[in-house]
Amino acid sequence: MNTPSVLASDVVCIWSGAAVCGEGPLWVPEQSVLYWVDIDGCQAHGYHTTNQRVKTWPLAEKTGWLLPCAGRRELIGGCKSGVYFIDLESGQRALLFDPEPDQPGNRFNDAKTDPEGRIWAGTMNDEGSEKTGWLYRIEADLSFQRCDGPYAVTNGPAISPDGQVLYHVDTHGGVVYAFDLNSDGELKNRRVFVTVDPSDGHPDGLTIDNEGFIWLAHWGGYRITRFTPKGEVEGVVPLPAPQVTSCAFGGENMSTLFITTAARNVDLKRYPHAGGLFCVDTNVTGKAAEPFRISESVSVLEAGKHQVGR
């Protein structure tokens, strides 16, 4: 098992909080904070790199992702009951829209912004393996469009450094797909990027470095795999936790890879760092998340009534 050639340190566990389902790492450079969520535990965490301390906030319900929003102190979050503005400090939140009012068993699972400031977010069935989840594109005016599906468990997504390729994960199917991404947000030419052997776990969240290489988390696989843009394995980062969920670049030089894990039904005596937050220094860099560019004309009171693009 070759390790990626670009690693500059060993993997370190920087927080052993045993998140039931740690997910959605988000680096906010202005704050020097790595945010992530515990979906099952209904919590958000923030790791401050300046003092190596973690702050925790309660969340009102299962929340799959948090993303920055241009011009606002609140984060925008994908929850079980819809998309919200979320102020972690005050605990207040405001509903923007629910894309699936006819699917109460669904919830949001993962999301990223693209270079145009749009959100790409996937939903999934929270109770079983029925294919009721979809990949959505969310625009600045909060209109949204189903772009691919249905899936049992959506994951990823991630966008190439040039903004021209979107990668999306079918976790139950064991497949990472690639799409051509037009500047107007249209997806074309879906193709299989990689198929993960079940003996290596299931593909989960992913990120992309500035060389265009894909870093994929393996649920049940104890690892992150770095793939070339052609889908070839460049190296594997082993983790001392079975359920590796996602990763994101951050830190002062954008060269630290932060890795989230889960501890769902895991024996913590055997795997004491399961559900922890890990990091490893690399010789490559990634991009910080582009803030969601919500239109200034959107009223929060009206946004809760926004149900278009179905």
Secondary structure, DSSP 8 states (H G I E B T S, - for coil): ----TTB-S--EEEE----TBEEEEEEETTTTEEEEEETTTTEEEEEETTTTEEEEEE-SS-EEEEEEBTT-SSEEEEETTEEEEE-TTT--EEEEE-S-TT-TTEEEEEEEE-TTS-EEEEEEESSS--S-EEEEEE-TTS-EEEEEEEESSEEEEEE-TTS-EEEEEETTTTEEEEEEE-TTS-EEEEEEEEE--GGG-EEEEEEEBTTS-EEEEEETTTEEEEE-TTS-EEEEEE-SSSEEEEEEEESTTS-EEEEEEE-TT--TTT-TTTT-EEEEEBSS-B-----B---TT--HHHHTT-----
